Amino acid sequence: MSNNALPLSFDEFGRPFIILREQAAKERKRGVEAIKSHILAARAICNVMRTSLGPKGMDKMLVSADGDVTITNDGATILDKMDVEHHIANLLVQLSKSQDDEMGDGTTGVVVLAGALLEHAEALIDRGIHPIRIADGFEMACQVAIDKLKAIADTLEWSKENIEPLILTAMTTLGSKIINRNQRQMAEIAVNAILAVADLDRRDVNLDLIKFETKEGGTIGDTMLINGILLDKEFSHPQMPKLLKEPKIAILTCPFEPPKPKTKHKVDVTSVEAYKRLAVLEQNYFKTQVEQLKAAGCTLAICQWGFDDEANHLLLQQQLPAVRWVGGVELELIAIATGGRIIPRFEEVSKEKLGNAATVREIGFGTTKDRMLVIEGCANSRAVTIFVRGGNKMIVEEAKRSIHDALCVTRNLVRDNRVVYGGGSCEVASSLAITQAAEKISTLEQYAMRAFADALEAIPMALAENSGLQAIETLAAVKSAQVNSNNPTIGVDCNHYGTGDMKTQKVYEPLMSKMQQFLLATQVVKMILKIDDVIVRE
C-alpha cells in the first residue's frame, strides 16, 4: 500500500469506513452547547446596537484598516462596517441589511429585538423546553403582535396640498440622526423629493430618479433640493457663458474627434504640405460635427467623452457651449429629465432628439475654484437632485445616509399610509396582547409566547435607558398607563415633552416597517434556534 492511501478501519459489524486526516483539524459543537454559543454571539452584537436606539441614541465611530473614519448611529451602516467573523453574528448583519433594503429604516430596532428574543429563548432552553417548541411559540406570538399592530394602526391622510403628515413622519426618522438640528428642513427636502418622482396613481416611487451630490464645505443647513440635475462638471472653456436660458441640449456618446479605423493603421507624413492637408482635414471633421449640431438647433452639447483644445476652441468660436467627461449614469438622468435622446453618432443629430430645460447655470463655492452645473426647469420634472453640504466628509456622509432613511420612510407611506406610534408604544401594546393570548394556549408554546412578550419590552427599555430615564420604572409606568386608559399610543417620553402620548407628540412610524421588523427578527431567531450541530474547519 502506498504512503498516500487513506487508513481503513472496520466497525463492529465488519463495515469498512475511512478515517479522514482533517478530522482532527475540525471543531464540532452539538445540541444545547451549539445553540448557547450562537445566542452568546448574537447578544454581543445586540449589546453594541442597543445604545444607538432612539432619538437620544449614541453614535459609533468605526475606523477601517486603512484609517477611514465613519461616525454613525445607523444600524445597517454600523454592522456593515464592523469586521464580524462569527457565522451566527453575520446572520444579524444580514438581518439588518434586509431591513435596510426592504424598508430603509428600523435597522437598529430589528437587531435589538432579535437579540432580546434569543436571550429569553436561552432561559427557556435552560428550563428544558425544546428549541423547536420555542420557535413555534415565537411564530404564534409574532402573528398575535402583527394582528395587534394592524388593529391599533391609524391611517395618515395626506395629499399633494397637505404634506404635513409626511413631513412629521420623516422628522421622526431624523430625530435620532446627527442632522436633527435641521430636522424640519431635511424632512421637507425628503418629502418634496419623493413627491416629485412618485407615481401616485400606481402608488410607486422610483428612488433611482433621486440623485445625491455631496460637497464638503458650508453647513448642513446649506443642503438643498434641486428640481433638476446637478453635475459635478463645468463648461469646457472658461470663456463660455455661465448661464444659458432655454437651451436645446444634445446628449452625445460620440467623441468630438476624427473617426478612427478599427484595424491597425499608420499614416506616413513625408512633407509639410501633406501635414497641412492632414490638419485641414481634421479641422473639417470638427467643423462638420459642430455644423451638424448647430443645424439641428443645439445650443448646449453634453458629451460622454473628452475633446482636445482644438475642438474646444472651435466650439467657443462657433458659440456652442459644451460639457465633457459626463458619466453614463448622469447622461441617462439628463436624458430622462430633459426629454432628450442619447445620440451615438453625429449623423443621427436631429431637432427631435434634443432635450429641453429652463436654465443651465454654473455655480461656484466660497474661495475654491470648484464649479458645478445646475440643469433646472427640465421638461420632465421627475428627476431631482439632493445637494448635501456639511463641514467635513463624515458629516456629509452621515447626512446623506439620514436623508436616504427619510426618503425610504416617505416612500413607504406613499405605498401604504397606515402608521403606528413610536416611543415603544406599539411594542408595549403588542406585548400586552401576547400575554393575554398566551393564557388561552394550553401547550408548552405559552411559555415561549410569554418570553416573546417580555422580549418586546427590550425596545422601550432601551429607549428609556438611552434617554437617561430609569428603564424598569419607566416601562412599568407605560404598561400601567396603557392598561388603565386603554390607550395603545402611550410610550416612552424620550424627548421629555411631559406627555407619554405619542399621538400628541406626533411620533409616527410606518406600519409596514414595524411589521417587517417583527417578522424578520422572528424568522432569524427561529433559524438560529434550529441549528444544533456546527462543524468548523480550522
N, C-alpha and C positions, 0 to 999 in steps of 0.2 A: 504494500500500500504506500502511495506517495505521501510526502510530508504535508501536502495541501489538503488531504482528504479530511472530511468532517468526522468527528468522533461519533460513533454509532452506539446506542445503548438499547436495552430491551426492558419493557415494563413487566409486571408480574404475570401478564397474560401472554408474554412472548412477542408482543407487538414492538417493532423497531421504532425508535424516534431519534432525531438528530439534536445534538446539543450545540446551540449557536454560541460562537465565541463572544459575540457582542452582548450576550445576556448579562454579563457582569457589569457592563457599562450602562445598563438601563436602571432607572429608578422607577419604582412602582408604588402607587398608593391605591388602596381599595376601601370601599364601603364608607363608613362614617368618617374615617380619617381623611379620605379624599374630599368629602363634602365640607368638612370643617376647615380644611386648608383653603378651599375655594371661598368660603364665607369670610375667612380672615383677610384674604387678598382684596375681596370686594369691599369690605368695610374700610380698609386702608384708603382706597380710592374715594369712598363716600366721605370719610373724615376730612380729606383735603377739600372737597367741594362744599361741604356743609357751611363753612364760614363765608362763602361767596353768595349765599342765597338771600334774596330780598333787597329792598331799597337801601338798606344800611350794610349790605354785604361787603366784605373786604376784597381788595384786588390781590392778584397774584403776579409776582414778577418771575418770568421764565427766561432763563439765559441759555441759548443754544451752544453747541460745541464750538462754533466759530465766533461766539461773543455777541450774537444778535440778541437784543433785549426786547421782550414783549411784556407789556403790563396790561392785564385784562381781568374782568370777572365774568367773562362769557364762558359758560361751562364747556361748550364744544371746543373752543379755542384752547382752554387750559389743558384738556385731556389730549387734544391733538398735538400740542407742543411738548407734553410730558413724555419722557422716554420710558414707556411702560413695557416691561418684558414678560410679566406673568400672564399666562394664557387666559385665565379667567378675568383678570383685571382688564385685559384687552377687550373682552366682551362688553364691559361697561363703557369703554371708549367708543366702541361701535354703536352701543345703545344711544349715547349722547349724539353721535353723528347722525343716526337715523332720525332722531327727534329734530335735529337741526335741518336736515334735508327735507323732511316732510312738513314741518311747521315753522322752523326758523326761530322758535322761542321755546322756553321751558326746558332748556338743555341741562341746567343745574338741578332743577327740581326732580327730573326723572331719575337722575343718578342717586340723589339723596333718598328718594323713595325706594329704589331698588336695594340700596344698602340697608335701609331700615327693615325691609321685608326679609332679607337674608339674616339679619341679626335676630329677628323674632323667630325665624324658622329654626335657627340653631337651638334656641331654648326648647322648642317642641321636639327636636331630634333627641335632645338630652333626656326628655321625658319618655322616650321610647316610641314616638309616633313615626310611622314610616314616611320617608320623603315624598313618595307618590301621593299619599293621603294629604300631606301638607300642600303639595302643588295643586291638587284637586280643590281643596278648601280655598286656596288663594284665587283660583279661577272663579269659583262661585261668588266669593266676596267681591271680586272685581266687577262681575256682572251687576251685583247689587249697587255698587258705587256708581257705575255708568248710568243705571236707571235713575238713581237719585240725582245725578248731575243734570240729566235731561229734565227731571221734574222741577228742579229749582232754577233752571236756566231762564233768562229773560231775553226777549227779542229786542235788539237795538235798532230802533227806527232811524234811518238816515237817508239822505238824498243828496244830489249834487248841490242843492241850495242849502242844505243843513248838514254840514260835515263835522259839526262839533262832537257828536258821539264818537266818530272815528278818531278824532284828534285826542280825545280823553283816553281812549284805549291805547293809542300809540304812546301817550305820555306815561301810562302805567308801565309799559315795557321799558321806557327810557329812564324810569325812576331809579333803577339800580346801576345805571351806567355812569361813566366818567363825565359825560356831557350833560348831566342832569341840571346844571345851572342854566343851560339854554334848552331846557326840556320842551317848552311850548313851541319854540321856533323850529326845532328839529322834527317834532311831531307834525307840524304843519307842512314842512318840506316833504316828509314821507307820504302823508295823505294826498297832497296835491300831485305828487309824482305818480302814485298808484292810480288816481282818478284820471290822469292824463293818458295813461296807456291801457286802462281797463276796458274790457268789452262787457258792459253792464247787461246787455241782452243775454249773453251766454254765461254771465257771472264768472268770468275768467280773466286772469291777469297774466300777461307775459312779461316776467321780470327781466328778460333779455333786452327789452326795449329801454330799460333804465340803465344808463351808463354812469359809472363813477369816475371822476377825475379828482386827483388829490394834489395839493401843493402845500409844501411846508412854508410857514410864514403867516402873519396875521393872527387872528384869534378864531376860536370855534364859532363865534358869532358872525364871522365873515362868510360862513358856509352859505351857499345859495343854490336855488333850483333854477336851471336854465331850460326854458321851453325850446329846446333845440339841441344842437350838438356842440360840444366843446372839444377842440382839437389841440393837443399839445404840440402845435406846429406854428410857424409864422410864414408870411409871404416870402417867396423865394428870393426876392430882391428888396433891399431896404428902401428903395425909392418908389416901390409900388404903393398905391393908395391904401390907407389903413381902414377905410370904411367904404363898403360897397352897398348901394341900395338897390333892391330888387334885382339881384344878379341872376343870370342864367348859367347854371353850373354844369360843366362837363365832368363826369366821373370816369377817369381813364385808368385802365390797367395795362396800357401800352406805353412804352418809354418814348420820350422825345429824343430820338436819335435815328440815324440811318439804319435800315434793316440789315441784319447780319445773316449771311448764308449759313445754313445748318451744317454744311460739310466743311472740312478743313480747307482753308484758303490762305493765299499770300498775295499781297499787292506789291509789285516792284515799281518804285517811283525812280525813274532814271534821269529826270530833268526838272528844271524849275517850272517849265510850262505845264508839265504833267502834274506837278504838285499843286499848282494854282488851279488847274482844271478840277482836281480832286476836291480842293477846298470849296470851289464854286458849286460843285455837285452836292457836297454835304450841306452847304448853306441853302441850296434849293430845296433839299429834303425838309429842312427846318421850316422854310418859308411856306412850302406846300401844306405842311402839317398845321401851322398857325392859321393859314388862309382857310383851311377846311373848317377849323373851329370857329373863326370869325364869320364865315359864310352861313353857318348854322345859327348864328346869333349868340354864341357863347361869350360871356363876359367874365367868367372865372373858370380856370382849369384846375382840377384837383387830381393829382397823378400819384399812382402807387409807387412809381419808380422815380429815380433822380434824373436830372439832366445837367449837362455841363454849362460852363459860364457863357459859351457862345449862344446856346439855346436860350439861356436865361436873359441875356442881353437883348436878343431878338424879341422875346416876349415883352420886355419892357418897352422897346421901340414901338412895337405894334399895340401898346397899351392893353395888353391882355394879362391881368394879374394871375398868378399861379401859385400852387402849394405843392411841394414834392415830398416824397417818402411818407405817404399816409398809409397806415396799415390796412390789411384786408378787412378786419372786423369793423374799423371806423368807416371804411368805404361802404360796407353793407348798410351800416346805420345811416350814413349820409344819404344813400340811395333810398332807404325806407322813408326817411324824414322829408326829403325834398321832392319825392315822387319822380326822381330821375332813374335812368337805366345805366348800369355799368357798361362802359364801351370798351371792347377788347382790341379794336382796330380803328385807325383814323378814318378809313374808308367808310365805316359804319356811322360816323357822326351825323346826326340829323336833329332838327329842331325838336322833334317829339321825345327824344331821349335825354333832353336837358332837364335838370332839376330846378326848382324854384324856391326862393327864400325871400324874406322881407329885407334882412340885412346880414352882411358878413362883416365883422369888425375884429380888429386886433387889439388885445388888451395887454397891458404891462403890469408888473408887480414891484412896488416900492422902488428901491435903488438898484435892484438887479436888472440884468438885461434880458431876463426871461420874458417871452411873449407867448400868448395863446390866441387861437382864433375861435370866435363865437359865431355859430350859424343860427340865427334866430328867425322866428316867424315862418317856420317851414310850412310847405304846402300840406304835408301830413304831420299833424302835431303829435302823433302817437310815438314820439321818441323824445325822451328828455334826458338831461344830464344833471347829476348832483355833484356840485363842485365843493369838495371838502377842504377846509383850511384848518390850520392848527399850529401851535408853537413849535412842535417838533414831530419827528416821524412817528413816535409811539402814540402821541395824542391823535394824530391824523388817522392812523390805522385803527385805533380803538373807536374813534368817532365813526369811521366807515362801517365797522362791524355793528355798532349800535344802531345806526340808521338802517342797515340791512335787516336787523331784527324787527325794527318798527315797520319796515316795508312788508315783511312777511306776515306780521300780525294784521296789518291793514288788508293785505290780500286775503287772509283767512276770513276776515269779516265780510269782504265782498262776496266770497263764496258761500258763507253761512253766517248770518248776522245774529246768531244766538250767542249770548255771553253768560258766564258765571262771574261771581265776585271774588276778588283776590284776598290777600291778607290771611290765607289759610282757612277762610270761612267755608269753602266748599269741601275741603278735606275733613274738617270737623263735622260738617253735616253728613258727609258720606260715612264717616267713622261711626256716628250715632246710628245711622240707618243699618249698617252692617251688624252692629252689636245687637240691635233688635231682631234682625233676620236670623242671627246665629242661634237665638233662643228657640227657634222653631225647627232647627236641624237636630235630628236625634242621633246622627252618626258622629264619628270622630272628627269629621270636617269642621264641626262647630268650633273646635279649638283653633284650627287654622284660620277660620273667619275672624275670630276674636283677635288673633295675632295680626291679621291684616288691618283690622280697625285700629289697633294700637300703633302699627307701623305708619298709618296715615297721619297720626299725630306728630310724627317726626318733623313734618313740614312747618306747622305753626310753632312748634317748639324752637326750631332752628331760626325762624323769623324773629321770635321773641328774644332769643339769645343774642342774635346779631344786632338787635335794636337796643341792647342794654337793659332789657327787662328781665324779671325773674321768670324763667321759662315755665316751670311747672305751675306756679301760681297763676301766670297769665293764661295758660292753657285751661286750667280749671275754671277760671272766670269766664272764658269764652264759651266753654261747653255748657256751663250753668246758664249763661245768658241766652244761648240758643235754645236750650230746652225750656226754660221758664217763659221766654217771649215767643217761642215757636217761630223764630226768625232766623233762617239759614244764611243771612247776609252778614252776620256779626263775625268779625275776625280780629286779628291782632293789629292794634293801632301802632304800626311801626313808625309812622311819622309824627306821633304824639300830637294828633289833632284834637284829642279829648273825646272822640267818639269811636267806638269799635265798629259802627255800621259802615260796611264797605260801599253800600249803595249811596249813602250820604257823601262819603269821601270820593265817590265815582272812580273806584278801583276796579277796572274791568279786565277780564281775561277771556279770550275766545273759547267757546265750549269745545270746538274741535281740538284745540291744543291741549286742554286739560284731559279730555277723554283719551287722546293719544298717549299722554304721559302715563296714565293708569294702565292702559293696555300694553304698552311697550315694556314698562317696568315688570309687570306680571309675567309676560312671556319670557323675558330674560331670566327672571328668578326661577321660573318653572324649568327652564332649560338647565340652569346650573344645578338645581336640586336633583335632576335626573341623571347626573354624571356620577357614577360610583367607582370608576376604575380609570386611573390615569397612568399611562406608560410614557416616561420622558427619556429620550435618548440624550445622554450627557455628552 
